[in-house]
Structure formats: structure tokens, C-alpha cells
Amino acid sequence: MNKIDTYTGLKETERTSVTYRVSIAGDADATKVNDDIVELLCGIGCKLRI
């Protein structure tokens, strides 16, 4: 995973927004990799923006 951006200027909150880019090897199951990463990040308190 490569961190692309960190933004701390969210109004009326002390939250931080971070953007990550994930490179998935061609022979990997992209859905499984994505699910594992979402589970990991949510497990440490992150929330997914959709």
C-alpha cells in the first residue's frame, strides 16, 4: 500500500482523511485482497468513504 494523501482540514472535527493506493499482483484474487485490506483498516478504526 502506498499512502497518497493525508488531509487534516476537515471542518468541525479532529478527524484525519487518508488516501491509499493498493497495487494487486496480477495472479492475486483482487476481491479477496480488497476485502482483507478493508477488514484491516476498519479493524484499526478507519471508515471507508464510498
Backbone as CSV, one residue per row, in Angstrom:
resi,resn,N_x,N_y,N_z,CA_x,CA_y,CA_z,C_x,C_y,C_z
1,MET,0.843,-1.168,0.000,0.000,0.000,0.000,0.889,1.232,0.000
2,ASN,0.496,2.198,-0.766,1.192,3.482,-0.795,0.230,4.574,-0.362
3,LYS,0.649,5.346,0.632,-0.186,6.467,1.060,-0.029,7.574,0.038
4,ILE,-1.137,8.095,-0.449,-1.133,9.138,-1.456,-1.297,10.508,-0.828
5,ASP,-2.185,10.613,0.147,-2.541,11.926,0.669,-3.010,11.811,2.112
6,THR,-2.691,12.813,2.905,-3.223,12.950,4.257,-3.818,14.345,4.366
7,TYR,-5.055,14.422,4.817,-5.751,15.701,4.902,-6.303,15.870,6.302
8,THR,-5.932,16.950,6.965,-6.389,17.189,8.333,-7.322,18.392,8.435
9,GLY,-7.715,18.974,7.345,-8.528,20.190,7.375,-10.021,19.960,7.340
10,LEU,-10.493,18.870,7.906,-11.927,18.616,7.933,-12.591,19.550,8.936
11,LYS,-13.591,20.269,8.502,-14.243,21.277,9.334,-14.951,20.649,10.529
12,GLU,-14.850,21.323,11.665,-15.556,20.976,12.898,-15.282,19.554,13.377
13,THR,-14.102,19.049,13.117,-13.746,17.710,13.581,-12.236,17.595,13.704
14,GLU,-11.782,16.643,14.479,-10.349,16.402,14.605,-9.934,15.176,13.805
15,ARG,-10.818,14.699,12.942,-10.524,13.508,12.140,-9.486,13.812,11.070
16,THR,-8.832,12.776,10.624,-7.870,12.872,9.535,-8.344,11.979,8.403
17,SER,-8.218,12.453,7.176,-8.567,11.675,5.992,-7.271,11.239,5.311
18,VAL,-7.194,9.955,4.971,-6.005,9.419,4.314,-6.439,8.636,3.083
19,THR,-5.715,8.799,1.994,-5.980,8.069,0.760,-4.834,7.108,0.500
20,TYR,-5.180,5.845,0.203,-4.180,4.828,-0.092,-4.389,4.273,-1.483
21,ARG,-3.308,3.878,-2.123,-3.377,3.166,-3.391,-2.785,1.783,-3.144
22,VAL,-3.503,0.767,-3.584,-3.066,-0.608,-3.397,-2.793,-1.224,-4.763
23,SER,-1.605,-1.782,-4.924,-1.259,-2.500,-6.150,-1.441,-3.988,-5.882
24,ILE,-2.233,-4.625,-6.725,-2.527,-6.042,-6.557,-1.860,-6.809,-7.695
25,ALA,-1.048,-7.797,-7.338,-0.367,-8.622,-8.335,-1.403,-9.297,-9.235
26,GLY,-1.064,-9.445,-10.487,-1.996,-9.972,-11.479,-2.547,-11.341,-11.175
27,ASP,-1.802,-12.155,-10.439,-2.284,-13.509,-10.156,-3.034,-13.601,-8.827
28,ALA,-3.203,-12.485,-8.145,-3.912,-12.478,-6.862,-5.410,-12.299,-7.088
29,ASP,-6.190,-12.782,-6.159,-7.641,-12.604,-6.188,-7.935,-11.189,-5.684
30,ALA,-8.251,-10.275,-6.603,-8.417,-8.861,-6.264,-9.520,-8.635,-5.234
31,THR,-10.598,-9.386,-5.324,-11.695,-9.237,-4.372,-11.241,-9.618,-2.971
32,LYS,-10.510,-10.718,-2.851,-10.015,-11.159,-1.541,-9.021,-10.152,-0.971
33,VAL,-8.113,-9.660,-1.806,-7.134,-8.670,-1.340,-7.862,-7.429,-0.844
34,ASN,-8.831,-6.941,-1.617,-9.606,-5.765,-1.222,-10.334,-6.012,0.099
35,ASP,-10.994,-7.148,0.211,-11.728,-7.461,1.446,-10.787,-7.515,2.649
36,ASP,-9.611,-8.115,2.470,-8.634,-8.196,3.564,-8.148,-6.814,3.986
37,ILE,-7.920,-5.939,3.023,-7.442,-4.585,3.333,-8.530,-3.779,4.039
38,VAL,-9.762,-3.876,3.556,-10.874,-3.179,4.198,-11.039,-3.673,5.632
39,GLU,-10.958,-4.985,5.838,-11.076,-5.544,7.188,-9.954,-5.027,8.092
40,LEU,-8.742,-4.981,7.571,-7.604,-4.494,8.347,-7.790,-3.030,8.737
41,LEU,-8.097,-2.180,7.760,-8.233,-0.749,8.038,-9.427,-0.460,8.952
42,CYS,-10.546,-1.140,8.735,-11.710,-0.952,9.617,-11.394,-1.457,11.016
43,GLY,-10.569,-2.479,11.119,-10.205,-3.038,12.402,-9.373,-2.090,13.250
44,ILE,-8.696,-1.141,12.612,-7.910,-0.173,13.372,-8.637,1.172,13.476
45,GLY,-9.928,1.176,13.142,-10.744,2.363,13.368,-11.005,3.226,12.156
46,CYS,-10.569,2.792,10.990,-10.807,3.582,9.770,-12.239,3.367,9.292
47,LYS,-12.739,4.318,8.544,-14.062,4.198,7.925,-13.882,4.399,6.425
48,LEU,-14.556,3.560,5.666,-14.468,3.590,4.215,-15.373,4.672,3.647
49,ARG,-14.821,5.530,2.801,-15.634,6.532,2.101,-16.053,5.931,0.777
50,ILE,-17.318,6.031,0.478,-17.807,5.490,-0.795,-18.449,6.610,-1.582
